[in-house]
Amino acid sequence: MRPLHLIRLCLLPLLLVLSLGGCGWAGRHDEKSKPDGILIHGYVSVAGAAAGVPGTPCLAPSSVPDIVEGGTVKAADEGGRPIAATTLAGGVLAQNGSGYNCNFAFELRNLPGARPTYLILVGTQPATPFDTKELREGRPAVINVSAAPATASSKPS
């Protein structure tokens, strides 16, 4: 091989690596926050669903009237200011160790990734905080809701 050809072969990979630094690919290993546009996926799990075949459609117990298909889900900042909204999907029955849950999925797209936490608000349920880092890594936002037991009426019939 000629020496000039050998030098060109050695310089080509070096120039390629040096050019990548200018395109934004290199030097991003120490960043603490992901750019905007994160996806939050999760579900509301309502305990006390009627027994049935897991994976089939279900309804939340009547004591939880705000958790229904089409119900409102909001993402808010730490101060409770809403940032994005979506709706709940239809309920899907799931079995746990002690009974059945009715799970309602949701997705919130294109949220800013720079804030440390998000509050997820579903219907009239209390806000549930989630760590943004965990959500960015694909961990689902699971909101557990207990169905209030039916209370007996004190009115005479």
OpenMM code with the backbone's topology and positions (N, CA, C; nanometers):
from openmm import Vec3, app, unit

residues = "MET ARG PRO LEU HIS LEU ILE ARG LEU CYS LEU LEU PRO LEU LEU LEU VAL LEU SER LEU GLY GLY CYS GLY TRP ALA GLY ARG HIS ASP GLU LYS SER LYS PRO ASP GLY ILE LEU ILE HIS GLY TYR VAL SER VAL ALA GLY ALA ALA ALA GLY VAL PRO GLY THR PRO CYS LEU ALA PRO SER SER VAL PRO ASP ILE VAL GLU GLY GLY THR VAL LYS ALA ALA ASP GLU GLY GLY ARG PRO ILE ALA ALA THR THR LEU ALA GLY GLY VAL LEU ALA GLN ASN GLY SER GLY TYR ASN CYS ASN PHE ALA PHE GLU LEU ARG ASN LEU PRO GLY ALA ARG PRO THR TYR LEU ILE LEU VAL GLY THR GLN PRO ALA THR PRO PHE ASP THR LYS GLU LEU ARG GLU GLY ARG PRO ALA VAL ILE ASN VAL SER ALA ALA PRO ALA THR ALA SER SER LYS PRO SER".split()
positions = [
    Vec3(0.0831, -0.1173, 0.0000),
    Vec3(0.0000, 0.0000, 0.0000),
    Vec3(0.0873, 0.1233, 0.0000),
    Vec3(0.0417, 0.2248, -0.0681),
    Vec3(0.1176, 0.3489, -0.0716),
    Vec3(0.0959, 0.4235, 0.0587),
    Vec3(0.1941, 0.4962, 0.1042),
    Vec3(0.1828, 0.5682, 0.2312),
    Vec3(0.0704, 0.6724, 0.2294),
    Vec3(0.0476, 0.7404, 0.1176),
    Vec3(-0.0572, 0.8410, 0.1105),
    Vec3(-0.1949, 0.7764, 0.1247),
    Vec3(-0.2149, 0.6627, 0.0650),
    Vec3(-0.3413, 0.5896, 0.0753),
    Vec3(-0.3643, 0.5437, 0.2202),
    Vec3(-0.2599, 0.4998, 0.2887),
    Vec3(-0.2687, 0.4557, 0.4269),
    Vec3(-0.3062, 0.5724, 0.5185),
    Vec3(-0.2512, 0.6883, 0.4946),
    Vec3(-0.2823, 0.8074, 0.5748),
    Vec3(-0.4293, 0.8444, 0.5564),
    Vec3(-0.4789, 0.8401, 0.4331),
    Vec3(-0.6195, 0.8711, 0.4064),
    Vec3(-0.7118, 0.7736, 0.4801),
    Vec3(-0.6779, 0.6446, 0.4817),
    Vec3(-0.7586, 0.5455, 0.5505),
    Vec3(-0.7624, 0.5697, 0.7017),
    Vec3(-0.6554, 0.6188, 0.7567),
    Vec3(-0.6510, 0.6465, 0.9009),
    Vec3(-0.7231, 0.7764, 0.9350),
    Vec3(-0.7172, 0.8747, 0.8468),
    Vec3(-0.7784, 1.0047, 0.8739),
    Vec3(-0.9302, 1.0035, 0.8582),
    Vec3(-0.9811, 0.9200, 0.7710),
    Vec3(-1.1250, 0.9173, 0.7465),
    Vec3(-1.2056, 0.8872, 0.8739),
    Vec3(-1.1750, 0.7811, 0.9504),
    Vec3(-1.2506, 0.7574, 1.0742),
    Vec3(-1.2346, 0.8710, 1.1760),
    Vec3(-1.1154, 0.9290, 1.1834),
    Vec3(-1.0923, 1.0390, 1.2760),
    Vec3(-1.1784, 1.1596, 1.2402),
    Vec3(-1.1855, 1.1930, 1.1125),
    Vec3(-1.2682, 1.3061, 1.0695),
    Vec3(-1.4166, 1.2791, 1.0940),
    Vec3(-1.4589, 1.1568, 1.0755),
    Vec3(-1.5986, 1.1211, 1.0992),
    Vec3(-1.6342, 1.1408, 1.2465),
    Vec3(-1.5489, 1.0940, 1.3371),
    Vec3(-1.5748, 1.1081, 1.4808),
    Vec3(-1.5760, 1.2553, 1.5197),
    Vec3(-1.4847, 1.3345, 1.4692),
    Vec3(-1.4798, 1.4767, 1.5023),
    Vec3(-1.6012, 1.5508, 1.4481),
    Vec3(-1.6522, 1.5104, 1.3347),
    Vec3(-1.7688, 1.5790, 1.2771),
    Vec3(-1.8966, 1.5490, 1.3548),
    Vec3(-1.9048, 1.4343, 1.4221),
    Vec3(-2.0248, 1.4005, 1.4983),
    Vec3(-2.0451, 1.4939, 1.6174),
    Vec3(-1.9395, 1.5492, 1.6717),
    Vec3(-1.9523, 1.6429, 1.7833),
    Vec3(-2.0292, 1.7674, 1.7451),
    Vec3(-2.0257, 1.8085, 1.6227),
    Vec3(-2.0960, 1.9284, 1.5784),
    Vec3(-2.2425, 1.9058, 1.5465),
    Vec3(-2.2866, 1.7819, 1.5349),
    Vec3(-2.4254, 1.7569, 1.4989),
    Vec3(-2.5143, 1.7335, 1.6201),
    Vec3(-2.4571, 1.7404, 1.7409),
    Vec3(-2.5369, 1.7247, 1.8603),
    Vec3(-2.5425, 1.5819, 1.9123),
    Vec3(-2.4800, 1.4890, 1.8449),
    Vec3(-2.4837, 1.3501, 1.8882),
    Vec3(-2.3897, 1.3256, 2.0059),
    Vec3(-2.2685, 1.3776, 1.9973),
    Vec3(-2.1703, 1.3576, 2.1042),
    Vec3(-2.1894, 1.4610, 2.2142),
    Vec3(-2.1444, 1.4301, 2.3323),
    Vec3(-2.1467, 1.5258, 2.4418),
    Vec3(-2.2804, 1.5350, 2.5133),
    Vec3(-2.3710, 1.4398, 2.4957),
    Vec3(-2.5025, 1.4459, 2.5605),
    Vec3(-2.5146, 1.3472, 2.6762),
    Vec3(-2.4063, 1.2784, 2.7094),
    Vec3(-2.4115, 1.1743, 2.8110),
    Vec3(-2.4399, 1.2256, 2.9515),
    Vec3(-2.4113, 1.3516, 2.9789),
    Vec3(-2.4293, 1.4026, 3.1147),
    Vec3(-2.5561, 1.4862, 3.1327),
    Vec3(-2.6450, 1.4866, 3.0352),
    Vec3(-2.7674, 1.5648, 3.0477),
    Vec3(-2.8589, 1.5037, 3.1527),
    Vec3(-2.9259, 1.5891, 3.2275),
    Vec3(-3.0133, 1.5437, 3.3352),
    Vec3(-3.1599, 1.5371, 3.2929),
    Vec3(-3.1988, 1.6104, 3.1904),
    Vec3(-3.3395, 1.6070, 3.1501),
    Vec3(-3.3513, 1.5794, 3.0015),
    Vec3(-3.4574, 1.5122, 2.9692),
    Vec3(-3.4869, 1.4778, 2.8312),
    Vec3(-3.5607, 1.5941, 2.7671),
    Vec3(-3.5460, 1.6138, 2.6384),
    Vec3(-3.6201, 1.7208, 2.5723),
    Vec3(-3.7705, 1.7016, 2.5856),
    Vec3(-3.8434, 1.8059, 2.5501),
    Vec3(-3.9891, 1.7981, 2.5552),
    Vec3(-4.0390, 1.6858, 2.4656),
    Vec3(-4.1628, 1.6468, 2.4919),
    Vec3(-4.2249, 1.5460, 2.4091),
    Vec3(-4.2298, 1.4094, 2.4734),
    Vec3(-4.2298, 1.4014, 2.6075),
    Vec3(-4.2366, 1.2693, 2.6703),
    Vec3(-4.3794, 1.2165, 2.6696),
    Vec3(-4.3907, 1.0867, 2.6842),
    Vec3(-4.5191, 1.0162, 2.6882),
    Vec3(-4.5395, 0.9619, 2.8287),
    Vec3(-4.6553, 0.9906, 2.8858),
    Vec3(-4.6928, 0.9299, 3.0128),
    Vec3(-4.8060, 0.8325, 2.9822),
    Vec3(-4.7832, 0.7066, 3.0145),
    Vec3(-4.8891, 0.6073, 2.9989),
    Vec3(-4.9150, 0.5450, 3.1352),
    Vec3(-5.0368, 0.5051, 3.1561),
    Vec3(-5.0701, 0.4449, 3.2842),
    Vec3(-5.2131, 0.3968, 3.2861),
    Vec3(-5.2609, 0.3697, 3.4073),
    Vec3(-5.3988, 0.3263, 3.4208),
    Vec3(-5.4475, 0.3526, 3.5623),
    Vec3(-5.5791, 0.3624, 3.5728),
    Vec3(-5.6455, 0.3742, 3.7016),
    Vec3(-5.6975, 0.2350, 3.7335),
    Vec3(-5.6596, 0.1828, 3.8492),
    Vec3(-5.6992, 0.0489, 3.8903),
    Vec3(-5.7989, 0.0613, 4.0051),
    Vec3(-5.9243, 0.0259, 3.9780),
    Vec3(-6.0308, 0.0373, 4.0776),
    Vec3(-6.0556, -0.1004, 4.1391),
    Vec3(-6.0336, -0.1102, 4.2691),
    Vec3(-6.0556, -0.2353, 4.3414),
    Vec3(-6.2054, -0.2597, 4.3585),
    Vec3(-6.2400, -0.3846, 4.3767),
    Vec3(-6.3790, -0.4188, 4.4054),
    Vec3(-6.4659, -0.4438, 4.2843),
    Vec3(-6.4047, -0.4693, 4.1701),
    Vec3(-6.4826, -0.4984, 4.0493),
    Vec3(-6.5500, -0.6348, 4.0637),
    Vec3(-6.6590, -0.6532, 3.9923),
    Vec3(-6.7300, -0.7807, 3.9926),
    Vec3(-6.6423, -0.8897, 3.9317),
    Vec3(-6.6517, -1.0109, 3.9830),
    Vec3(-6.5740, -1.1239, 3.9331),
    Vec3(-6.6113, -1.1528, 3.7879),
    Vec3(-6.5153, -1.2047, 3.7144),
    Vec3(-6.5383, -1.2387, 3.5749),
    Vec3(-6.4116, -1.2931, 3.5124),
    Vec3(-6.4041, -1.2858, 3.3813),
    Vec3(-6.2895, -1.3357, 3.3065),
    Vec3(-6.1902, -1.2201, 3.2865),
    Vec3(-6.0670, -1.2343, 3.3410),
    Vec3(-5.9687, -1.1281, 3.3221),
    Vec3(-5.9482, -1.0965, 3.1730),
    Vec3(-5.9346, -0.9673, 3.1434),
    Vec3(-5.9146, -0.9222, 3.0061),
    Vec3(-6.0424, -0.8813, 2.9358),
    Vec3(-6.1561, -0.9048, 2.9995),
    Vec3(-6.2843, -0.8670, 2.9395),
    Vec3(-6.3255, -0.7280, 2.9877),
    Vec3(-6.4162, -0.6611, 2.9166),
    Vec3(-6.4610, -0.5277, 2.9584),
    Vec3(-6.5276, -0.5324, 3.0963),
    Vec3(-6.5130, -0.4223, 3.1697),
    Vec3(-6.5736, -0.4131, 3.3023),
    Vec3(-6.6098, -0.2683, 3.3324),
    Vec3(-6.6846, -0.2508, 3.4390),
    Vec3(-6.7204, -0.1189, 3.4904),
    Vec3(-6.6701, -0.1093, 3.6328),
    Vec3(-6.6322, 0.0104, 3.6723),
    Vec3(-6.5934, 0.0327, 3.8114),
    Vec3(-6.7185, 0.0209, 3.8977),
    Vec3(-6.7039, -0.0163, 4.0243),
    Vec3(-6.8197, -0.0208, 4.1136),
    Vec3(-6.8924, 0.1140, 4.1156),
    Vec3(-7.0215, 0.1109, 4.1402),
    Vec3(-7.1027, 0.2340, 4.1374),
    Vec3(-7.0615, 0.3345, 4.2448),
    Vec3(-6.9854, 0.2903, 4.3449),
    Vec3(-6.9381, 0.3830, 4.4480),
    Vec3(-6.8244, 0.4723, 4.3976),
    Vec3(-6.7775, 0.4483, 4.2745),
    Vec3(-6.6713, 0.5292, 4.2131),
    Vec3(-6.7237, 0.5803, 4.0789),
    Vec3(-6.8199, 0.6735, 4.0799),
    Vec3(-6.8844, 0.7152, 3.9553),
    Vec3(-6.7979, 0.7995, 3.8619),
    Vec3(-6.6857, 0.8530, 3.9117),
    Vec3(-6.6011, 0.9381, 3.8270),
    Vec3(-6.4990, 0.8593, 3.7453),
    Vec3(-6.4864, 0.7298, 3.7677),
    Vec3(-6.3923, 0.6472, 3.6911),
    Vec3(-6.4735, 0.5657, 3.5901),
    Vec3(-6.4827, 0.6215, 3.4697),
    Vec3(-6.5597, 0.5610, 3.3613),
    Vec3(-6.4876, 0.5858, 3.2292),
    Vec3(-6.5206, 0.5070, 3.1295),
    Vec3(-6.4662, 0.5318, 2.9954),
    Vec3(-6.5008, 0.6742, 2.9546),
    Vec3(-6.4010, 0.7482, 2.9068),
    Vec3(-6.4210, 0.8876, 2.8677),
    Vec3(-6.4019, 0.9859, 2.9819),
    Vec3(-6.3774, 0.9352, 3.1034),
    Vec3(-6.3520, 1.0228, 3.2180),
    Vec3(-6.2240, 1.1035, 3.1982),
    Vec3(-6.2154, 1.2162, 3.2628),
    Vec3(-6.1040, 1.3092, 3.2448),
    Vec3(-5.9797, 1.2699, 3.3235),
    Vec3(-5.8648, 1.2799, 3.2566),
    Vec3(-5.7339, 1.2620, 3.3184),
    Vec3(-5.6537, 1.3869, 3.2856),
    Vec3(-5.5925, 1.4483, 3.3882),
    Vec3(-5.5105, 1.5673, 3.3669),
    Vec3(-5.3721, 1.5476, 3.4250),
    Vec3(-5.2727, 1.6032, 3.3570),
    Vec3(-5.1375, 1.6122, 3.4111),
    Vec3(-5.1203, 1.7566, 3.4544),
    Vec3(-5.0642, 1.7755, 3.5749),
    Vec3(-5.0450, 1.9092, 3.6283),
    Vec3(-4.9026, 1.9230, 3.6808),
    Vec3(-4.8581, 2.0480, 3.6944),
    Vec3(-4.7269, 2.0721, 3.7539),
    Vec3(-4.7368, 2.0584, 3.9056),
    Vec3(-4.6254, 2.0806, 3.9748),
    Vec3(-4.6206, 2.0632, 4.1195),
    Vec3(-4.7207, 2.1518, 4.1921),
    Vec3(-4.7552, 2.2658, 4.1344),
    Vec3(-4.8504, 2.3578, 4.1946),
    Vec3(-4.9956, 2.3254, 4.1630),
    Vec3(-5.0189, 2.2219, 4.0817),
    Vec3(-5.1546, 2.1824, 4.0471),
    Vec3(-5.2089, 2.2478, 3.9217),
    Vec3(-5.1260, 2.3258, 3.8512),
    Vec3(-5.1693, 2.3906, 3.7269),
    Vec3(-5.1726, 2.2878, 3.6143),
    Vec3(-5.2905, 2.2672, 3.5518),
    Vec3(-5.3019, 2.1667, 3.4438),
    Vec3(-5.2119, 2.1992, 3.3250),
    Vec3(-5.1516, 2.0945, 3.2703),
    Vec3(-5.0612, 2.1079, 3.1559),
    Vec3(-5.1181, 2.0363, 3.0342),
    Vec3(-5.1810, 1.9224, 3.0576),
    Vec3(-5.2352, 1.8416, 2.9473),
    Vec3(-5.3536, 1.7617, 2.9994),
    Vec3(-5.4366, 1.7164, 2.9068),
    Vec3(-5.5539, 1.6361, 2.9442),
    Vec3(-5.5791, 1.5288, 2.8401),
    Vec3(-5.6446, 1.4227, 2.8845),
    Vec3(-5.6851, 1.3133, 2.7975),
    Vec3(-5.8063, 1.2463, 2.8631),
    Vec3(-5.8447, 1.1321, 2.8097),
    Vec3(-5.9586, 1.0607, 2.8666),
    Vec3(-5.9204, 0.9152, 2.8951),
    Vec3(-6.0001, 0.8530, 2.9795),
    Vec3(-5.9794, 0.7126, 3.0129),
    Vec3(-6.0351, 0.6220, 2.9036),
    Vec3(-5.9653, 0.5138, 2.8792),
    Vec3(-6.0153, 0.4099, 2.7887),
    Vec3(-6.1163, 0.3258, 2.8668),
    Vec3(-6.1828, 0.2362, 2.7996),
    Vec3(-6.2775, 0.1465, 2.8654),
    Vec3(-6.2088, 0.0558, 2.9653),
    Vec3(-6.2824, 0.0139, 3.0682),
    Vec3(-6.2272, -0.0711, 3.1722),
    Vec3(-6.2003, -0.2125, 3.1238),
    Vec3(-6.0927, -0.2715, 3.1780),
    Vec3(-6.0544, -0.4088, 3.1472),
    Vec3(-6.0341, -0.4812, 3.2796),
    Vec3(-6.0977, -0.5946, 3.2946),
    Vec3(-6.0937, -0.6691, 3.4198),
    Vec3(-5.9574, -0.7340, 3.4419),
    Vec3(-5.9082, -0.7216, 3.5657),
    Vec3(-5.7818, -0.7840, 3.6053),
    Vec3(-5.8025, -0.8508, 3.7406),
    Vec3(-5.7385, -0.9643, 3.7589),
    Vec3(-5.7498, -1.0351, 3.8861),
    Vec3(-5.6248, -1.0094, 3.9678),
    Vec3(-5.6437, -0.9775, 4.0971),
    Vec3(-5.5291, -0.9666, 4.1860),
    Vec3(-5.5428, -1.0758, 4.2915),
    Vec3(-5.4526, -1.0803, 4.3865),
    Vec3(-5.4530, -1.1875, 4.4857),
    Vec3(-5.5803, -1.1968, 4.5679),
    Vec3(-5.6482, -1.0851, 4.5898),
    Vec3(-5.7640, -1.0884, 4.6794),
    Vec3(-5.8967, -1.0571, 4.6108),
    Vec3(-5.8975, -1.0422, 4.4821),
    Vec3(-6.0233, -1.0100, 4.4143),
    Vec3(-5.9991, -0.9630, 4.2722),
    Vec3(-6.0849, -0.8707, 4.2283),
    Vec3(-6.0780, -0.8204, 4.0913),
    Vec3(-6.0678, -0.6686, 4.0906),
    Vec3(-5.9953, -0.6181, 3.9915),
    Vec3(-5.9839, -0.4743, 3.9674),
    Vec3(-6.0351, -0.4458, 3.8277),
    Vec3(-6.0844, -0.3250, 3.8084),
    Vec3(-6.1209, -0.2785, 3.6754),
    Vec3(-6.0199, -0.1694, 3.6400),
    Vec3(-5.9401, -0.1916, 3.5350),
    Vec3(-5.8319, -0.1008, 3.4970),
    Vec3(-5.8709, -0.0172, 3.3752),
    Vec3(-5.8485, 0.1138, 3.3862),
    Vec3(-5.8808, 0.2097, 3.2805),
    Vec3(-5.7507, 0.2762, 3.2352),
    Vec3(-5.7073, 0.2481, 3.1131),
    Vec3(-5.5809, 0.2995, 3.0612),
    Vec3(-5.5934, 0.4441, 3.0140),
    Vec3(-5.4770, 0.5139, 3.0110),
    Vec3(-5.4694, 0.6496, 2.9554),
    Vec3(-5.3280, 0.6764, 2.9049),
    Vec3(-5.3166, 0.7745, 2.8160),
    Vec3(-5.1876, 0.8225, 2.7657),
    Vec3(-5.1915, 0.9734, 2.7559),
    Vec3(-5.0856, 1.0358, 2.8020),
    Vec3(-5.0673, 1.1808, 2.7881),
    Vec3(-4.9405, 1.1990, 2.7053),
    Vec3(-4.9515, 1.2688, 2.5927),
    Vec3(-4.8391, 1.2806, 2.4984),
    Vec3(-4.7807, 1.4209, 2.4951),
    Vec3(-4.6535, 1.4264, 2.4538),
    Vec3(-4.5819, 1.5518, 2.4291),
    Vec3(-4.5782, 1.6450, 2.5491),
    Vec3(-4.5473, 1.5892, 2.6658),
    Vec3(-4.5361, 1.6705, 2.7866),
    Vec3(-4.3928, 1.7184, 2.8044),
    Vec3(-4.3735, 1.8348, 2.8652),
    Vec3(-4.2381, 1.8840, 2.8906),
    Vec3(-4.1629, 1.7872, 2.9816),
    Vec3(-4.0404, 1.7542, 2.9478),
    Vec3(-3.9633, 1.6590, 3.0262),
    Vec3(-3.8739, 1.7199, 3.1311),
    Vec3(-3.8729, 1.8520, 3.1448),
    Vec3(-3.7787, 1.9171, 3.2348),
    Vec3(-3.8255, 1.9246, 3.3800),
    Vec3(-3.9527, 1.9114, 3.4069),
    Vec3(-4.0005, 1.9237, 3.5465),
    Vec3(-3.9714, 1.7956, 3.6232),
    Vec3(-3.9464, 1.8064, 3.7539),
    Vec3(-3.9094, 1.6879, 3.8323),
    Vec3(-4.0255, 1.5928, 3.8623),
    Vec3(-4.1463, 1.6447, 3.8765),
    Vec3(-4.2610, 1.5587, 3.9059),
    Vec3(-4.3843, 1.6070, 3.8300),
    Vec3(-4.4772, 1.5153, 3.8163),
    Vec3(-4.6089, 1.5458, 3.7600),
    Vec3(-4.7137, 1.5012, 3.8602),
    Vec3(-4.8233, 1.5738, 3.8647),
    Vec3(-4.9405, 1.5306, 3.9381),
    Vec3(-5.0392, 1.4790, 3.8346),
    Vec3(-5.0962, 1.3621, 3.8583),
    Vec3(-5.1985, 1.3086, 3.7687),
    Vec3(-5.3306, 1.3149, 3.8448),
    Vec3(-5.4284, 1.3792, 3.7820),
    Vec3(-5.5607, 1.3963, 3.8417),
    Vec3(-5.6624, 1.3221, 3.7567),
    Vec3(-5.7401, 1.2367, 3.8204),
    Vec3(-5.8415, 1.1578, 3.7506),
    Vec3(-5.9750, 1.1816, 3.8184),
    Vec3(-6.0708, 1.2348, 3.7432),
    Vec3(-6.2027, 1.2624, 3.7985),
    Vec3(-6.1933, 1.3464, 3.9242),
    Vec3(-6.2593, 1.3030, 4.0305),
    Vec3(-6.2574, 1.3751, 4.1580),
    Vec3(-6.1616, 1.3108, 4.2577),
    Vec3(-6.0789, 1.2166, 4.2119),
    Vec3(-5.9830, 1.1500, 4.2992),
    Vec3(-5.8711, 1.2468, 4.3391),
    Vec3(-5.8064, 1.2241, 4.4548),
    Vec3(-5.6933, 1.3090, 4.4937),
    Vec3(-5.5805, 1.2996, 4.3909),
    Vec3(-5.5054, 1.4070, 4.3754),
    Vec3(-5.3917, 1.4093, 4.2828),
    Vec3(-5.2865, 1.3090, 4.3287),
    Vec3(-5.2253, 1.2406, 4.2315),
    Vec3(-5.1207, 1.1427, 4.2604),
    Vec3(-4.9906, 1.1912, 4.1978),
    Vec3(-4.8830, 1.2091, 4.2791),
    Vec3(-4.7552, 1.2555, 4.2233),
    Vec3(-4.6742, 1.1402, 4.1625),
    Vec3(-4.6032, 1.1714, 4.0539),
    Vec3(-4.5154, 1.0750, 3.9886),
    Vec3(-4.3843, 1.1430, 3.9532),
    Vec3(-4.2746, 1.0704, 3.9718),
    Vec3(-4.1412, 1.1190, 3.9382),
    Vec3(-4.1225, 1.1166, 3.7863),
    Vec3(-4.0874, 1.2308, 3.7289),
    Vec3(-4.0730, 1.2410, 3.5833),
    Vec3(-3.9673, 1.1460, 3.5297),
    Vec3(-3.8582, 1.1295, 3.6017),
    Vec3(-3.7513, 1.0407, 3.5558),
    Vec3(-3.8041, 0.8989, 3.5346),
    Vec3(-3.8829, 0.8500, 3.6296),
    Vec3(-3.9374, 0.7149, 3.6166),
    Vec3(-4.0362, 0.7052, 3.5007),
    Vec3(-4.1163, 0.8087, 3.4810),
    Vec3(-4.2118, 0.8092, 3.3696),
    Vec3(-4.1391, 0.8109, 3.2357),
    Vec3(-4.0308, 0.8891, 3.2271),
    Vec3(-3.9505, 0.8944, 3.1040),
    Vec3(-3.8903, 0.7589, 3.0720),
    Vec3(-3.8595, 0.6809, 3.1762),
    Vec3(-3.7990, 0.5494, 3.1567),
    Vec3(-3.9019, 0.4421, 3.1233),
    Vec3(-4.0297, 0.4819, 3.1101),
    Vec3(-4.1328, 0.3887, 3.0679),
    Vec3(-4.2160, 0.3284, 3.1798),
    Vec3(-4.1902, 0.3678, 3.3041),
    Vec3(-4.2708, 0.3142, 3.4146),
    Vec3(-4.4124, 0.3705, 3.4053),
    Vec3(-4.5138, 0.2850, 3.4143),
    Vec3(-4.6515, 0.3361, 3.4028),
    Vec3(-4.6944, 0.4136, 3.5271),
    Vec3(-4.7807, 0.5094, 3.5052),
    Vec3(-4.8406, 0.5855, 3.6149),
    Vec3(-4.9656, 0.5082, 3.6577),
    Vec3(-4.9561, 0.4363, 3.7688),
    Vec3(-5.0669, 0.3549, 3.8164),
    Vec3(-5.1329, 0.4262, 3.9341),
    Vec3(-5.2621, 0.4496, 3.9204),
    Vec3(-5.3395, 0.5170, 4.0244),
    Vec3(-5.4375, 0.4151, 4.0806),
    Vec3(-5.4178, 0.3798, 4.2067),
    Vec3(-5.5039, 0.2813, 4.2725),
    Vec3(-5.6191, 0.3522, 4.3419),
    Vec3(-5.7395, 0.3040, 4.3154),
    Vec3(-5.8604, 0.3605, 4.3737),
    Vec3(-5.9362, 0.2483, 4.4438),
    Vec3(-5.9729, 0.2727, 4.5673),
    Vec3(-6.0533, 0.1754, 4.6421),
    Vec3(-6.1992, 0.2130, 4.6303),
    Vec3(-6.2809, 0.1170, 4.5992),
    Vec3(-6.4240, 0.1408, 4.5924),
    Vec3(-6.4769, 0.1497, 4.7354),
    Vec3(-6.5507, 0.2546, 4.7651),
    Vec3(-6.6105, 0.2684, 4.8976),
    Vec3(-6.7196, 0.1645, 4.9144),
    Vec3(-6.7241, 0.1014, 5.0296),
    Vec3(-6.8303, 0.0024, 5.0492),
    Vec3(-6.9674, 0.0697, 5.0493),
    Vec3(-7.0664, -0.0030, 5.0028),
    Vec3(-7.2018, 0.0510, 5.0007),
    Vec3(-7.2483, 0.0718, 5.1441),
    Vec3(-7.3113, 0.1840, 5.1682),
    Vec3(-7.3598, 0.2122, 5.3025),
    Vec3(-7.5099, 0.1922, 5.3088),
    Vec3(-7.5538, 0.1450, 5.4219),
    Vec3(-7.6980, 0.1230, 5.4411),
    Vec3(-7.7660, 0.2558, 5.4685),
    Vec3(-7.8804, 0.2722, 5.4182),
    Vec3(-7.9575, 0.3951, 5.4384),
    Vec3(-8.0231, 0.3915, 5.5757),
    Vec3(-8.0255, 0.5067, 5.6424),
    Vec3(-8.0901, 0.5138, 5.7724),
    Vec3(-8.2353, 0.5574, 5.7599),
    Vec3(-8.2812, 0.5812, 5.6368),
    Vec3(-8.4196, 0.6216, 5.6157),
    Vec3(-8.5120, 0.5007, 5.6205),
    Vec3(-8.6269, 0.5156, 5.6807),
    Vec3(-8.7205, 0.4038, 5.6759),
    Vec3(-8.7777, 0.3881, 5.5358),
    Vec3(-8.8119, 0.2677, 5.4977),
    Vec3(-8.8640, 0.2457, 5.3638),
    Vec3(-9.0118, 0.2604, 5.3559),
] * unit.nanometer
topology = app.Topology()
chain = topology.addChain("A")
for resn in residues:
    res = topology.addResidue(resn, chain)
    for name in ("N", "CA", "C"):
        topology.addAtom(name, app.Element.getBySymbol(name[0]), res)
